[in-house]
Protein backbone atom coordinates (compact mmCIF):
# COMPACT_ATOMS: atom_id res chain seq x y z
CA UNK A 1 0.00 0.00 0.00
CA UNK A 2 1.64 3.21 -1.15
CA UNK A 3 0.70 6.60 0.29
CA UNK A 4 -1.56 8.40 -2.17
CA UNK A 5 -1.08 11.74 -0.41
CA UNK A 6 2.66 11.80 -1.18
CA UNK A 7 2.94 14.28 -4.05
CA UNK A 8 6.43 13.55 -5.35
CA UNK A 9 7.85 10.51 -7.11
CA UNK A 10 10.13 8.56 -4.79
CA UNK A 11 12.27 5.67 -6.03
CA UNK A 12 14.08 3.52 -3.47
CA UNK A 13 16.85 1.24 -4.71
CA UNK A 14 18.11 -1.16 -2.04
CA UNK A 15 21.75 -1.98 -2.71
CA UNK A 16 22.35 -4.12 0.37
CA UNK A 17 22.56 -3.97 4.20
CA UNK A 18 21.42 -0.41 5.07
CA UNK A 19 22.47 1.11 1.75
CA UNK A 20 19.66 2.52 -0.37
CA UNK A 21 19.31 5.28 -2.94
CA UNK A 22 16.36 7.61 -2.42
CA UNK A 23 15.58 9.10 -5.81
CA UNK A 24 13.43 12.23 -5.73
CA UNK A 25 12.73 13.58 -9.22
CA UNK A 26 16.38 13.54 -10.29
CA UNK A 27 17.92 14.15 -6.86
CA UNK A 28 19.60 11.15 -5.24
CA UNK A 29 20.29 10.66 -1.55
CA UNK A 30 22.12 7.56 -0.33
CA UNK A 31 21.94 5.95 3.11
CA UNK A 32 24.81 4.26 4.99
CA UNK A 33 27.06 3.52 1.96
CA UNK A 34 28.58 0.02 1.98
CA UNK A 35 30.05 -1.54 -1.18
CA UNK A 36 32.55 -4.24 -0.16
CA UNK A 37 32.32 -7.59 -1.98
CA UNK A 38 31.10 -10.78 -0.34
CA UNK A 39 33.62 -12.42 1.96
CA UNK A 40 35.25 -9.22 3.22
CA UNK A 41 36.14 -9.39 6.92
CA UNK A 42 36.57 -6.77 9.66
CA UNK A 43 38.13 -7.47 13.05
CA UNK A 44 36.27 -5.18 15.47
CA UNK A 45 37.94 -6.54 18.59
CA UNK A 46 35.08 -8.47 20.18
CA UNK A 47 34.21 -10.23 16.92
CA UNK A 48 35.15 -10.64 13.28
CA UNK A 49 32.40 -9.36 10.99
CA UNK A 50 32.00 -10.87 7.53
CA UNK A 51 29.52 -10.04 4.80
CA UNK A 52 28.10 -12.82 2.64
CA UNK A 53 26.54 -10.98 -0.32
CA UNK A 54 27.83 -8.67 -3.03
CA UNK A 55 26.15 -5.26 -3.26
CA UNK A 56 23.48 -5.06 -5.94
CA UNK A 57 25.29 -2.09 -7.47
CA UNK A 58 29.00 -1.23 -7.50
CA UNK A 59 30.30 2.30 -7.04
CA UNK A 60 30.81 2.72 -10.77
CA UNK A 61 27.17 1.76 -11.43
CA UNK A 62 25.65 4.45 -9.23
CA UNK A 63 23.74 7.44 -10.53
CA UNK A 64 24.95 10.87 -9.49
CA UNK A 65 24.72 11.00 -5.70
CA UNK A 66 23.83 14.42 -4.31
CA UNK A 67 24.00 13.83 -0.55
CA UNK A 68 24.66 11.13 2.04
CA UNK A 69 22.53 10.28 5.08
CA UNK A 70 25.02 8.51 7.33
CA UNK A 71 23.60 7.11 10.56
CA UNK A 72 27.08 6.52 12.00
CA UNK A 73 30.61 6.33 10.65
CA UNK A 74 32.30 3.92 13.05
CA UNK A 75 30.81 0.54 12.05
CA UNK A 76 31.96 -1.09 8.81
CA UNK A 77 28.54 -2.50 7.89
CA UNK A 78 27.22 1.08 7.69
CA UNK A 79 30.29 2.73 6.17
CA UNK A 80 33.18 0.81 4.62
CA UNK A 81 36.30 2.10 2.87
CA UNK A 82 34.58 2.06 -0.51
CA UNK A 83 31.60 3.94 0.88
CA UNK A 84 33.91 6.61 2.30
CA UNK A 85 34.76 7.62 -1.24
CA UNK A 86 31.22 8.96 -1.60
CA UNK A 87 31.75 11.37 1.29
CA UNK A 88 34.37 13.48 -0.46
CA UNK A 89 32.96 16.62 -2.06
CA UNK A 90 29.35 15.88 -1.07
CA UNK A 91 26.90 17.04 1.55
CA UNK A 92 26.90 14.50 4.38
CA UNK A 93 24.58 14.52 7.38
CA UNK A 94 25.59 12.35 10.32
CA UNK A 95 26.14 12.40 14.10
CA UNK A 96 27.94 15.21 15.92
CA UNK A 97 30.81 12.88 16.82
CA UNK A 98 30.91 11.50 13.29
CA UNK A 99 31.21 14.98 11.80
CA UNK A 100 34.30 15.59 13.93
CA UNK A 101 35.88 12.29 12.94
CA UNK A 102 35.18 12.84 9.23
CA UNK A 103 36.77 16.32 9.24
CA UNK A 104 38.14 18.22 7.38
CA UNK A 105 35.48 17.45 4.75
CA UNK A 106 33.61 20.78 4.48
CA UNK A 107 30.31 19.21 3.38
CA UNK A 108 29.86 17.12 6.54
CA UNK A 109 27.44 18.32 9.20
CA UNK A 110 26.45 16.70 12.48
CA UNK A 111 22.87 16.58 13.72
CA UNK A 112 21.61 16.47 17.29
CA UNK A 113 18.40 14.57 18.08
CA UNK A 114 15.38 16.52 16.82
CA UNK A 115 17.57 19.22 15.26
CA UNK A 116 16.39 20.33 11.81
CA UNK A 117 18.72 21.69 9.12
CA UNK A 118 18.16 22.74 5.50
CA UNK A 119 19.61 20.66 2.68
CA UNK A 120 19.80 22.63 -0.58
CA UNK A 121 20.31 20.57 -3.73
CA UNK A 122 19.70 21.47 -7.35
CA UNK A 123 17.69 24.57 -6.59
CA UNK A 124 15.46 22.73 -4.13
CA UNK A 125 15.33 22.85 -0.36
CA UNK A 126 14.79 19.81 1.82
CA UNK A 127 14.53 19.90 5.59
CA UNK A 128 16.29 17.09 7.46
CA UNK A 129 15.62 16.35 11.12
CA UNK A 130 17.84 14.10 13.21
CA UNK A 131 16.16 11.41 15.29
CA UNK A 132 17.43 9.64 18.43
CA UNK A 133 18.89 6.15 18.26
CA UNK A 134 20.02 3.58 20.82
CA UNK A 135 22.72 1.38 19.32
CA UNK A 136 25.98 0.40 21.02
CA UNK A 137 26.79 1.92 24.44
CA UNK A 138 29.15 4.88 24.17
CA UNK A 139 28.58 5.42 20.46
CA UNK A 140 26.48 7.92 18.57
CA UNK A 141 23.92 7.09 15.90
CA UNK A 142 21.20 9.11 14.22
CA UNK A 143 18.13 8.59 12.09
CA UNK A 144 16.70 11.12 9.65
CA UNK A 145 13.33 12.60 8.74
CA UNK A 146 13.30 14.25 5.30
CA UNK A 147 10.62 16.71 4.24
CA UNK A 148 10.08 19.12 1.36
CA UNK A 149 7.26 21.40 0.27
CA UNK A 150 6.91 19.25 -2.84
CA UNK A 151 6.01 16.19 -0.73
CA UNK A 152 2.67 17.74 0.23
CA UNK A 153 0.74 17.38 3.47
CA UNK A 154 -1.65 14.98 5.16
CA UNK A 155 -4.16 16.35 7.66
CA UNK A 156 -2.04 19.47 8.14
CA UNK A 157 1.24 17.62 8.75
CA UNK A 158 4.13 17.63 6.26
CA UNK A 159 4.61 14.34 4.43
CA UNK A 160 7.99 12.84 5.28
CA UNK A 161 10.44 10.02 4.65
CA UNK A 162 11.91 8.47 7.81
CA UNK A 163 15.17 6.48 7.81
CA UNK A 164 15.66 4.94 11.25
CA UNK A 165 19.40 4.34 11.28
CA UNK A 166 20.62 1.55 13.56
CA UNK A 167 18.48 1.54 16.69
CA UNK A 168 16.34 -0.61 18.91
CA UNK A 169 12.81 0.51 19.72
CA UNK A 170 12.67 3.83 21.57
CA UNK A 171 9.44 5.19 23.01
CA UNK A 172 10.64 8.74 22.28
CA UNK A 173 10.49 8.13 18.54
CA UNK A 174 6.68 8.09 18.64
CA UNK A 175 6.86 11.87 19.16
CA UNK A 176 7.51 12.37 15.45
CA UNK A 177 3.86 11.68 14.66
CA UNK A 178 2.95 15.02 16.25
CA UNK A 179 5.02 16.99 13.72
CA UNK A 180 5.25 14.76 10.64
CA UNK A 181 3.13 12.43 8.56
CA UNK A 182 5.50 9.56 7.80
CA UNK A 183 4.62 8.50 4.27
CA UNK A 184 7.51 6.04 3.98
CA UNK A 185 9.36 4.49 6.94
CA UNK A 186 12.70 2.86 6.11
CA UNK A 187 13.83 0.70 9.03
CA UNK A 188 17.20 -0.90 9.76
CA UNK A 189 16.10 -4.14 11.41
CA UNK A 190 17.41 -7.73 11.59
CA UNK A 191 17.78 -7.89 15.39
CA UNK A 192 21.55 -7.41 15.14
CA UNK A 193 23.39 -8.69 18.22
CA UNK A 194 26.71 -7.44 19.58
CA UNK A 195 28.91 -9.80 21.64
CA UNK A 196 29.92 -8.40 25.05
CA UNK A 197 32.59 -10.77 26.29
CA UNK A 198 31.28 -12.80 29.23
CA UNK A 199 27.92 -11.02 29.20
CA UNK A 200 24.98 -12.02 27.00
CA UNK A 201 24.96 -10.44 23.53
CA UNK A 202 23.28 -7.04 23.28
CA UNK A 203 20.51 -6.38 20.76
CA UNK A 204 21.44 -3.25 18.79
CA UNK A 205 18.80 -3.00 16.03
CA UNK A 206 15.05 -3.60 15.99
CA UNK A 207 13.52 -7.03 15.61
CA UNK A 208 10.27 -7.56 13.73
CA UNK A 209 7.96 -6.97 16.69
CA UNK A 210 9.78 -3.78 17.69
CA UNK A 211 9.67 -2.53 14.12
CA UNK A 212 5.94 -3.24 13.89
CA UNK A 213 5.32 -1.43 17.17
CA UNK A 214 7.24 1.66 16.09
CA UNK A 215 5.64 1.62 12.64
CA UNK A 216 2.18 1.68 14.20
CA UNK A 217 3.07 4.29 16.81
CA UNK A 218 4.35 6.78 14.22
CA UNK A 219 1.27 6.18 12.01
CA UNK A 220 3.37 5.53 8.92
CA UNK A 221 1.87 4.52 5.58
CA UNK A 222 4.48 2.11 4.20
CA UNK A 223 7.37 0.19 5.76
CA UNK A 224 10.49 -0.58 3.72
CA UNK A 225 12.75 -3.00 5.65
CA UNK A 226 16.54 -2.90 5.26
CA UNK A 227 19.49 -4.36 7.18
CA UNK A 228 18.34 -7.96 7.67
CA UNK A 229 20.62 -9.98 5.39
CA UNK A 230 24.28 -10.61 4.57
CA UNK A 231 25.80 -10.60 8.08
CA UNK A 232 26.17 -13.25 10.78
CA UNK A 233 25.33 -10.85 13.61
CA UNK A 234 21.86 -10.27 12.12
CA UNK A 235 19.64 -12.79 13.89
CA UNK A 236 16.28 -12.32 12.11
CA UNK A 237 16.19 -12.98 8.39
CA UNK A 238 13.43 -12.01 6.01
CA UNK A 239 11.26 -15.08 6.61
CA UNK A 240 11.36 -14.58 10.37
CA UNK A 241 10.60 -10.88 9.95
CA UNK A 242 7.72 -11.61 7.59
CA UNK A 243 6.22 -13.93 10.21
CA UNK A 244 6.56 -11.25 12.88
CA UNK A 245 4.95 -8.63 10.64
CA UNK A 246 2.05 -10.98 9.92
CA UNK A 247 1.58 -11.70 13.62
CA UNK A 248 1.51 -7.96 14.32
CA UNK A 249 -1.01 -7.34 11.54
CA UNK A 250 1.06 -5.00 9.37
CA UNK A 251 1.93 -7.37 6.51
CA UNK A 252 -0.15 -5.36 4.03
CA UNK A 253 1.93 -2.26 4.78
CA UNK A 254 5.27 -3.92 4.02
CA UNK A 255 7.20 -3.48 0.81
CA UNK A 256 7.65 -7.13 -0.16
CA UNK A 257 11.05 -8.04 -1.57
CA UNK A 258 11.48 -10.35 -4.53
CA UNK A 259 14.29 -9.05 -6.72
CA UNK A 260 17.51 -7.76 -5.33
CA UNK A 261 18.30 -4.70 -7.43
CA UNK A 262 14.96 -3.42 -8.62
CA UNK A 263 13.32 -0.23 -7.48
CA UNK A 264 10.66 0.63 -4.97
CA UNK A 265 8.66 3.58 -6.25
CA UNK A 266 6.04 5.86 -4.81
CA UNK A 267 4.22 8.17 -7.18
CA UNK A 268 1.78 11.07 -7.21
CA UNK A 269 -1.97 11.41 -6.84
CA UNK A 270 -2.92 7.79 -6.29
CA UNK A 271 -0.76 6.42 -9.12
CA UNK A 272 1.51 4.71 -6.65
CA UNK A 273 3.27 1.46 -7.41
CA UNK A 274 5.68 -0.62 -5.39
CA UNK A 275 8.01 -3.18 -6.91
CA UNK A 276 10.53 -5.47 -5.32
CA UNK A 277 13.97 -5.03 -3.82
CA UNK A 278 15.61 -8.27 -2.63
CA UNK A 279 15.34 -11.93 -3.68
CA UNK A 280 15.76 -13.87 -0.49
CA UNK A 281 12.82 -12.96 1.72
CA UNK A 282 9.32 -11.58 2.19
C-alpha positions in Angstrom: 0.0 0.0 0.0 1.6 3.2 -1.2 0.7 6.6 0.3 -1.6 8.4 -2.2 -1.1 11.7 -0.4 2.7 11.8 -1.2 2.9 14.3 -4.1 6.4 13.6 -5.3 7.8 10.5 -7.1 10.1 8.6 -4.8 12.3 5.7 -6.0 14.1 3.5 -3.5 16.9 1.2 -4.7 18.1 -1.2 -2.0 21.8 -2.0 -2.7 22.3 -4.1 0.4 22.6 -4.0 4.2 21.4 -0.4 5.1 22.5 1.1 1.8 19.7 2.5 -0.4 19.3 5.3 -2.9 16.4 7.6 -2.4 15.6 9.1 -5.8 13.4 12.2 -5.7 12.7 13.6 -9.2 16.4 13.5 -10.3 17.9 14.2 -6.9 19.6 11.1 -5.2 20.3 10.7 -1.5 22.1 7.6 -0.3 21.9 6.0 3.1 24.8 4.3 5.0 27.1 3.5 2.0 28.6 0.0 2.0 30.1 -1.5 -1.2 32.5 -4.2 -0.2 32.3 -7.6 -2.0 31.1 -10.8 -0.3 33.6 -12.4 2.0 35.3 -9.2 3.2 36.1 -9.4 6.9 36.6 -6.8 9.7 38.1 -7.5 13.0 36.3 -5.2 15.5 37.9 -6.5 18.6 35.1 -8.5 20.2 34.2 -10.2 16.9 35.1 -10.6 13.3 32.4 -9.4 11.0 32.0 -10.9 7.5 29.5 -10.0 4.8 28.1 -12.8 2.6 26.5 -11.0 -0.3 27.8 -8.7 -3.0 26.2 -5.3 -3.3 23.5 -5.1 -5.9 25.3 -2.1 -7.5 29.0 -1.2 -7.5 30.3 2.3 -7.0 30.8 2.7 -10.8 27.2 1.8 -11.4 25.6 4.4 -9.2 23.7 7.4 -10.5 24.9 10.9 -9.5 24.7 11.0 -5.7 23.8 14.4 -4.3 24.0 13.8 -0.5 24.7 11.1 2.0 22.5 10.3 5.1 25.0 8.5 7.3 23.6 7.1 10.6 27.1 6.5 12.0 30.6 6.3 10.6 32.3 3.9 13.0 30.8 0.5 12.1 32.0 -1.1 8.8 28.5 -2.5 7.9 27.2 1.1 7.7 30.3 2.7 6.2 33.2 0.8 4.6 36.3 2.1 2.9 34.6 2.1 -0.5 31.6 3.9 0.9 33.9 6.6 2.3 34.8 7.6 -1.2 31.2 9.0 -1.6 31.8 11.4 1.3 34.4 13.5 -0.5 33.0 16.6 -2.1 29.3 15.9 -1.1 26.9 17.0 1.6 26.9 14.5 4.4 24.6 14.5 7.4 25.6 12.4 10.3 26.1 12.4 14.1 27.9 15.2 15.9 30.8 12.9 16.8 30.9 11.5 13.3 31.2 15.0 11.8 34.3 15.6 13.9 35.9 12.3 12.9 35.2 12.8 9.2 36.8 16.3 9.2 38.1 18.2 7.4 35.5 17.4 4.7 33.6 20.8 4.5 30.3 19.2 3.4 29.9 17.1 6.5 27.4 18.3 9.2 26.4 16.7 12.5 22.9 16.6 13.7 21.6 16.5 17.3 18.4 14.6 18.1 15.4 16.5 16.8 17.6 19.2 15.3 16.4 20.3 11.8 18.7 21.7 9.1 18.2 22.7 5.5 19.6 20.7 2.7 19.8 22.6 -0.6 20.3 20.6 -3.7 19.7 21.5 -7.3 17.7 24.6 -6.6 15.5 22.7 -4.1 15.3 22.9 -0.4 14.8 19.8 1.8 14.5 19.9 5.6 16.3 17.1 7.5 15.6 16.3 11.1 17.8 14.1 13.2 16.2 11.4 15.3 17.4 9.6 18.4 18.9 6.2 18.3 20.0 3.6 20.8 22.7 1.4 19.3 26.0 0.4 21.0 26.8 1.9 24.4 29.1 4.9 24.2 28.6 5.4 20.5 26.5 7.9 18.6 23.9 7.1 15.9 21.2 9.1 14.2 18.1 8.6 12.1 16.7 11.1 9.6 13.3 12.6 8.7 13.3 14.3 5.3 10.6 16.7 4.2 10.1 19.1 1.4 7.3 21.4 0.3 6.9 19.2 -2.8 6.0 16.2 -0.7 2.7 17.7 0.2 0.7 17.4 3.5 -1.7 15.0 5.2 -4.2 16.4 7.7 -2.0 19.5 8.1 1.2 17.6 8.7 4.1 17.6 6.3 4.6 14.3 4.4 8.0 12.8 5.3 10.4 10.0 4.7 11.9 8.5 7.8 15.2 6.5 7.8 15.7 4.9 11.2 19.4 4.3 11.3 20.6 1.5 13.6 18.5 1.5 16.7 16.3 -0.6 18.9 12.8 0.5 19.7 12.7 3.8 21.6 9.4 5.2 23.0 10.6 8.7 22.3 10.5 8.1 18.5 6.7 8.1 18.6 6.9 11.9 19.2 7.5 12.4 15.4 3.9 11.7 14.7 3.0 15.0 16.3 5.0 17.0 13.7 5.2 14.8 10.6 3.1 12.4 8.6 5.5 9.6 7.8 4.6 8.5 4.3 7.5 6.0 4.0 9.4 4.5 6.9 12.7 2.9 6.1 13.8 0.7 9.0 17.2 -0.9 9.8 16.1 -4.1 11.4 17.4 -7.7 11.6 17.8 -7.9 15.4 21.5 -7.4 15.1 23.4 -8.7 18.2 26.7 -7.4 19.6 28.9 -9.8 21.6 29.9 -8.4 25.0 32.6 -10.8 26.3 31.3 -12.8 29.2 27.9 -11.0 29.2 25.0 -12.0 27.0 25.0 -10.4 23.5 23.3 -7.0 23.3 20.5 -6.4 20.8 21.4 -3.2 18.8 18.8 -3.0 16.0 15.1 -3.6 16.0 13.5 -7.0 15.6 10.3 -7.6 13.7 8.0 -7.0 16.7 9.8 -3.8 17.7 9.7 -2.5 14.1 5.9 -3.2 13.9 5.3 -1.4 17.2 7.2 1.7 16.1 5.6 1.6 12.6 2.2 1.7 14.2 3.1 4.3 16.8 4.3 6.8 14.2 1.3 6.2 12.0 3.4 5.5 8.9 1.9 4.5 5.6 4.5 2.1 4.2 7.4 0.2 5.8 10.5 -0.6 3.7 12.7 -3.0 5.6 16.5 -2.9 5.3 19.5 -4.4 7.2 18.3 -8.0 7.7 20.6 -10.0 5.4 24.3 -10.6 4.6 25.8 -10.6 8.1 26.2 -13.2 10.8 25.3 -10.8 13.6 21.9 -10.3 12.1 19.6 -12.8 13.9 16.3 -12.3 12.1 16.2 -13.0 8.4 13.4 -12.0 6.0 11.3 -15.1 6.6 11.4 -14.6 10.4 10.6 -10.9 10.0 7.7 -11.6 7.6 6.2 -13.9 10.2 6.6 -11.2 12.9 5.0 -8.6 10.6 2.1 -11.0 9.9 1.6 -11.7 13.6 1.5 -8.0 14.3 -1.0 -7.3 11.5 1.1 -5.0 9.4 1.9 -7.4 6.5 -0.2 -5.4 4.0 1.9 -2.3 4.8 5.3 -3.9 4.0 7.2 -3.5 0.8 7.7 -7.1 -0.2 11.1 -8.0 -1.6 11.5 -10.4 -4.5 14.3 -9.1 -6.7 17.5 -7.8 -5.3 18.3 -4.7 -7.4 15.0 -3.4 -8.6 13.3 -0.2 -7.5 10.7 0.6 -5.0 8.7 3.6 -6.2 6.0 5.9 -4.8 4.2 8.2 -7.2 1.8 11.1 -7.2 -2.0 11.4 -6.8 -2.9 7.8 -6.3 -0.8 6.4 -9.1 1.5 4.7 -6.6 3.3 1.5 -7.4 5.7 -0.6 -5.4 8.0 -3.2 -6.9 10.5 -5.5 -5.3 14.0 -5.0 -3.8 15.6 -8.3 -2.6 15.3 -11.9 -3.7 15.8 -13.9 -0.5 12.8 -13.0 1.7 9.3 -11.6 2.2 
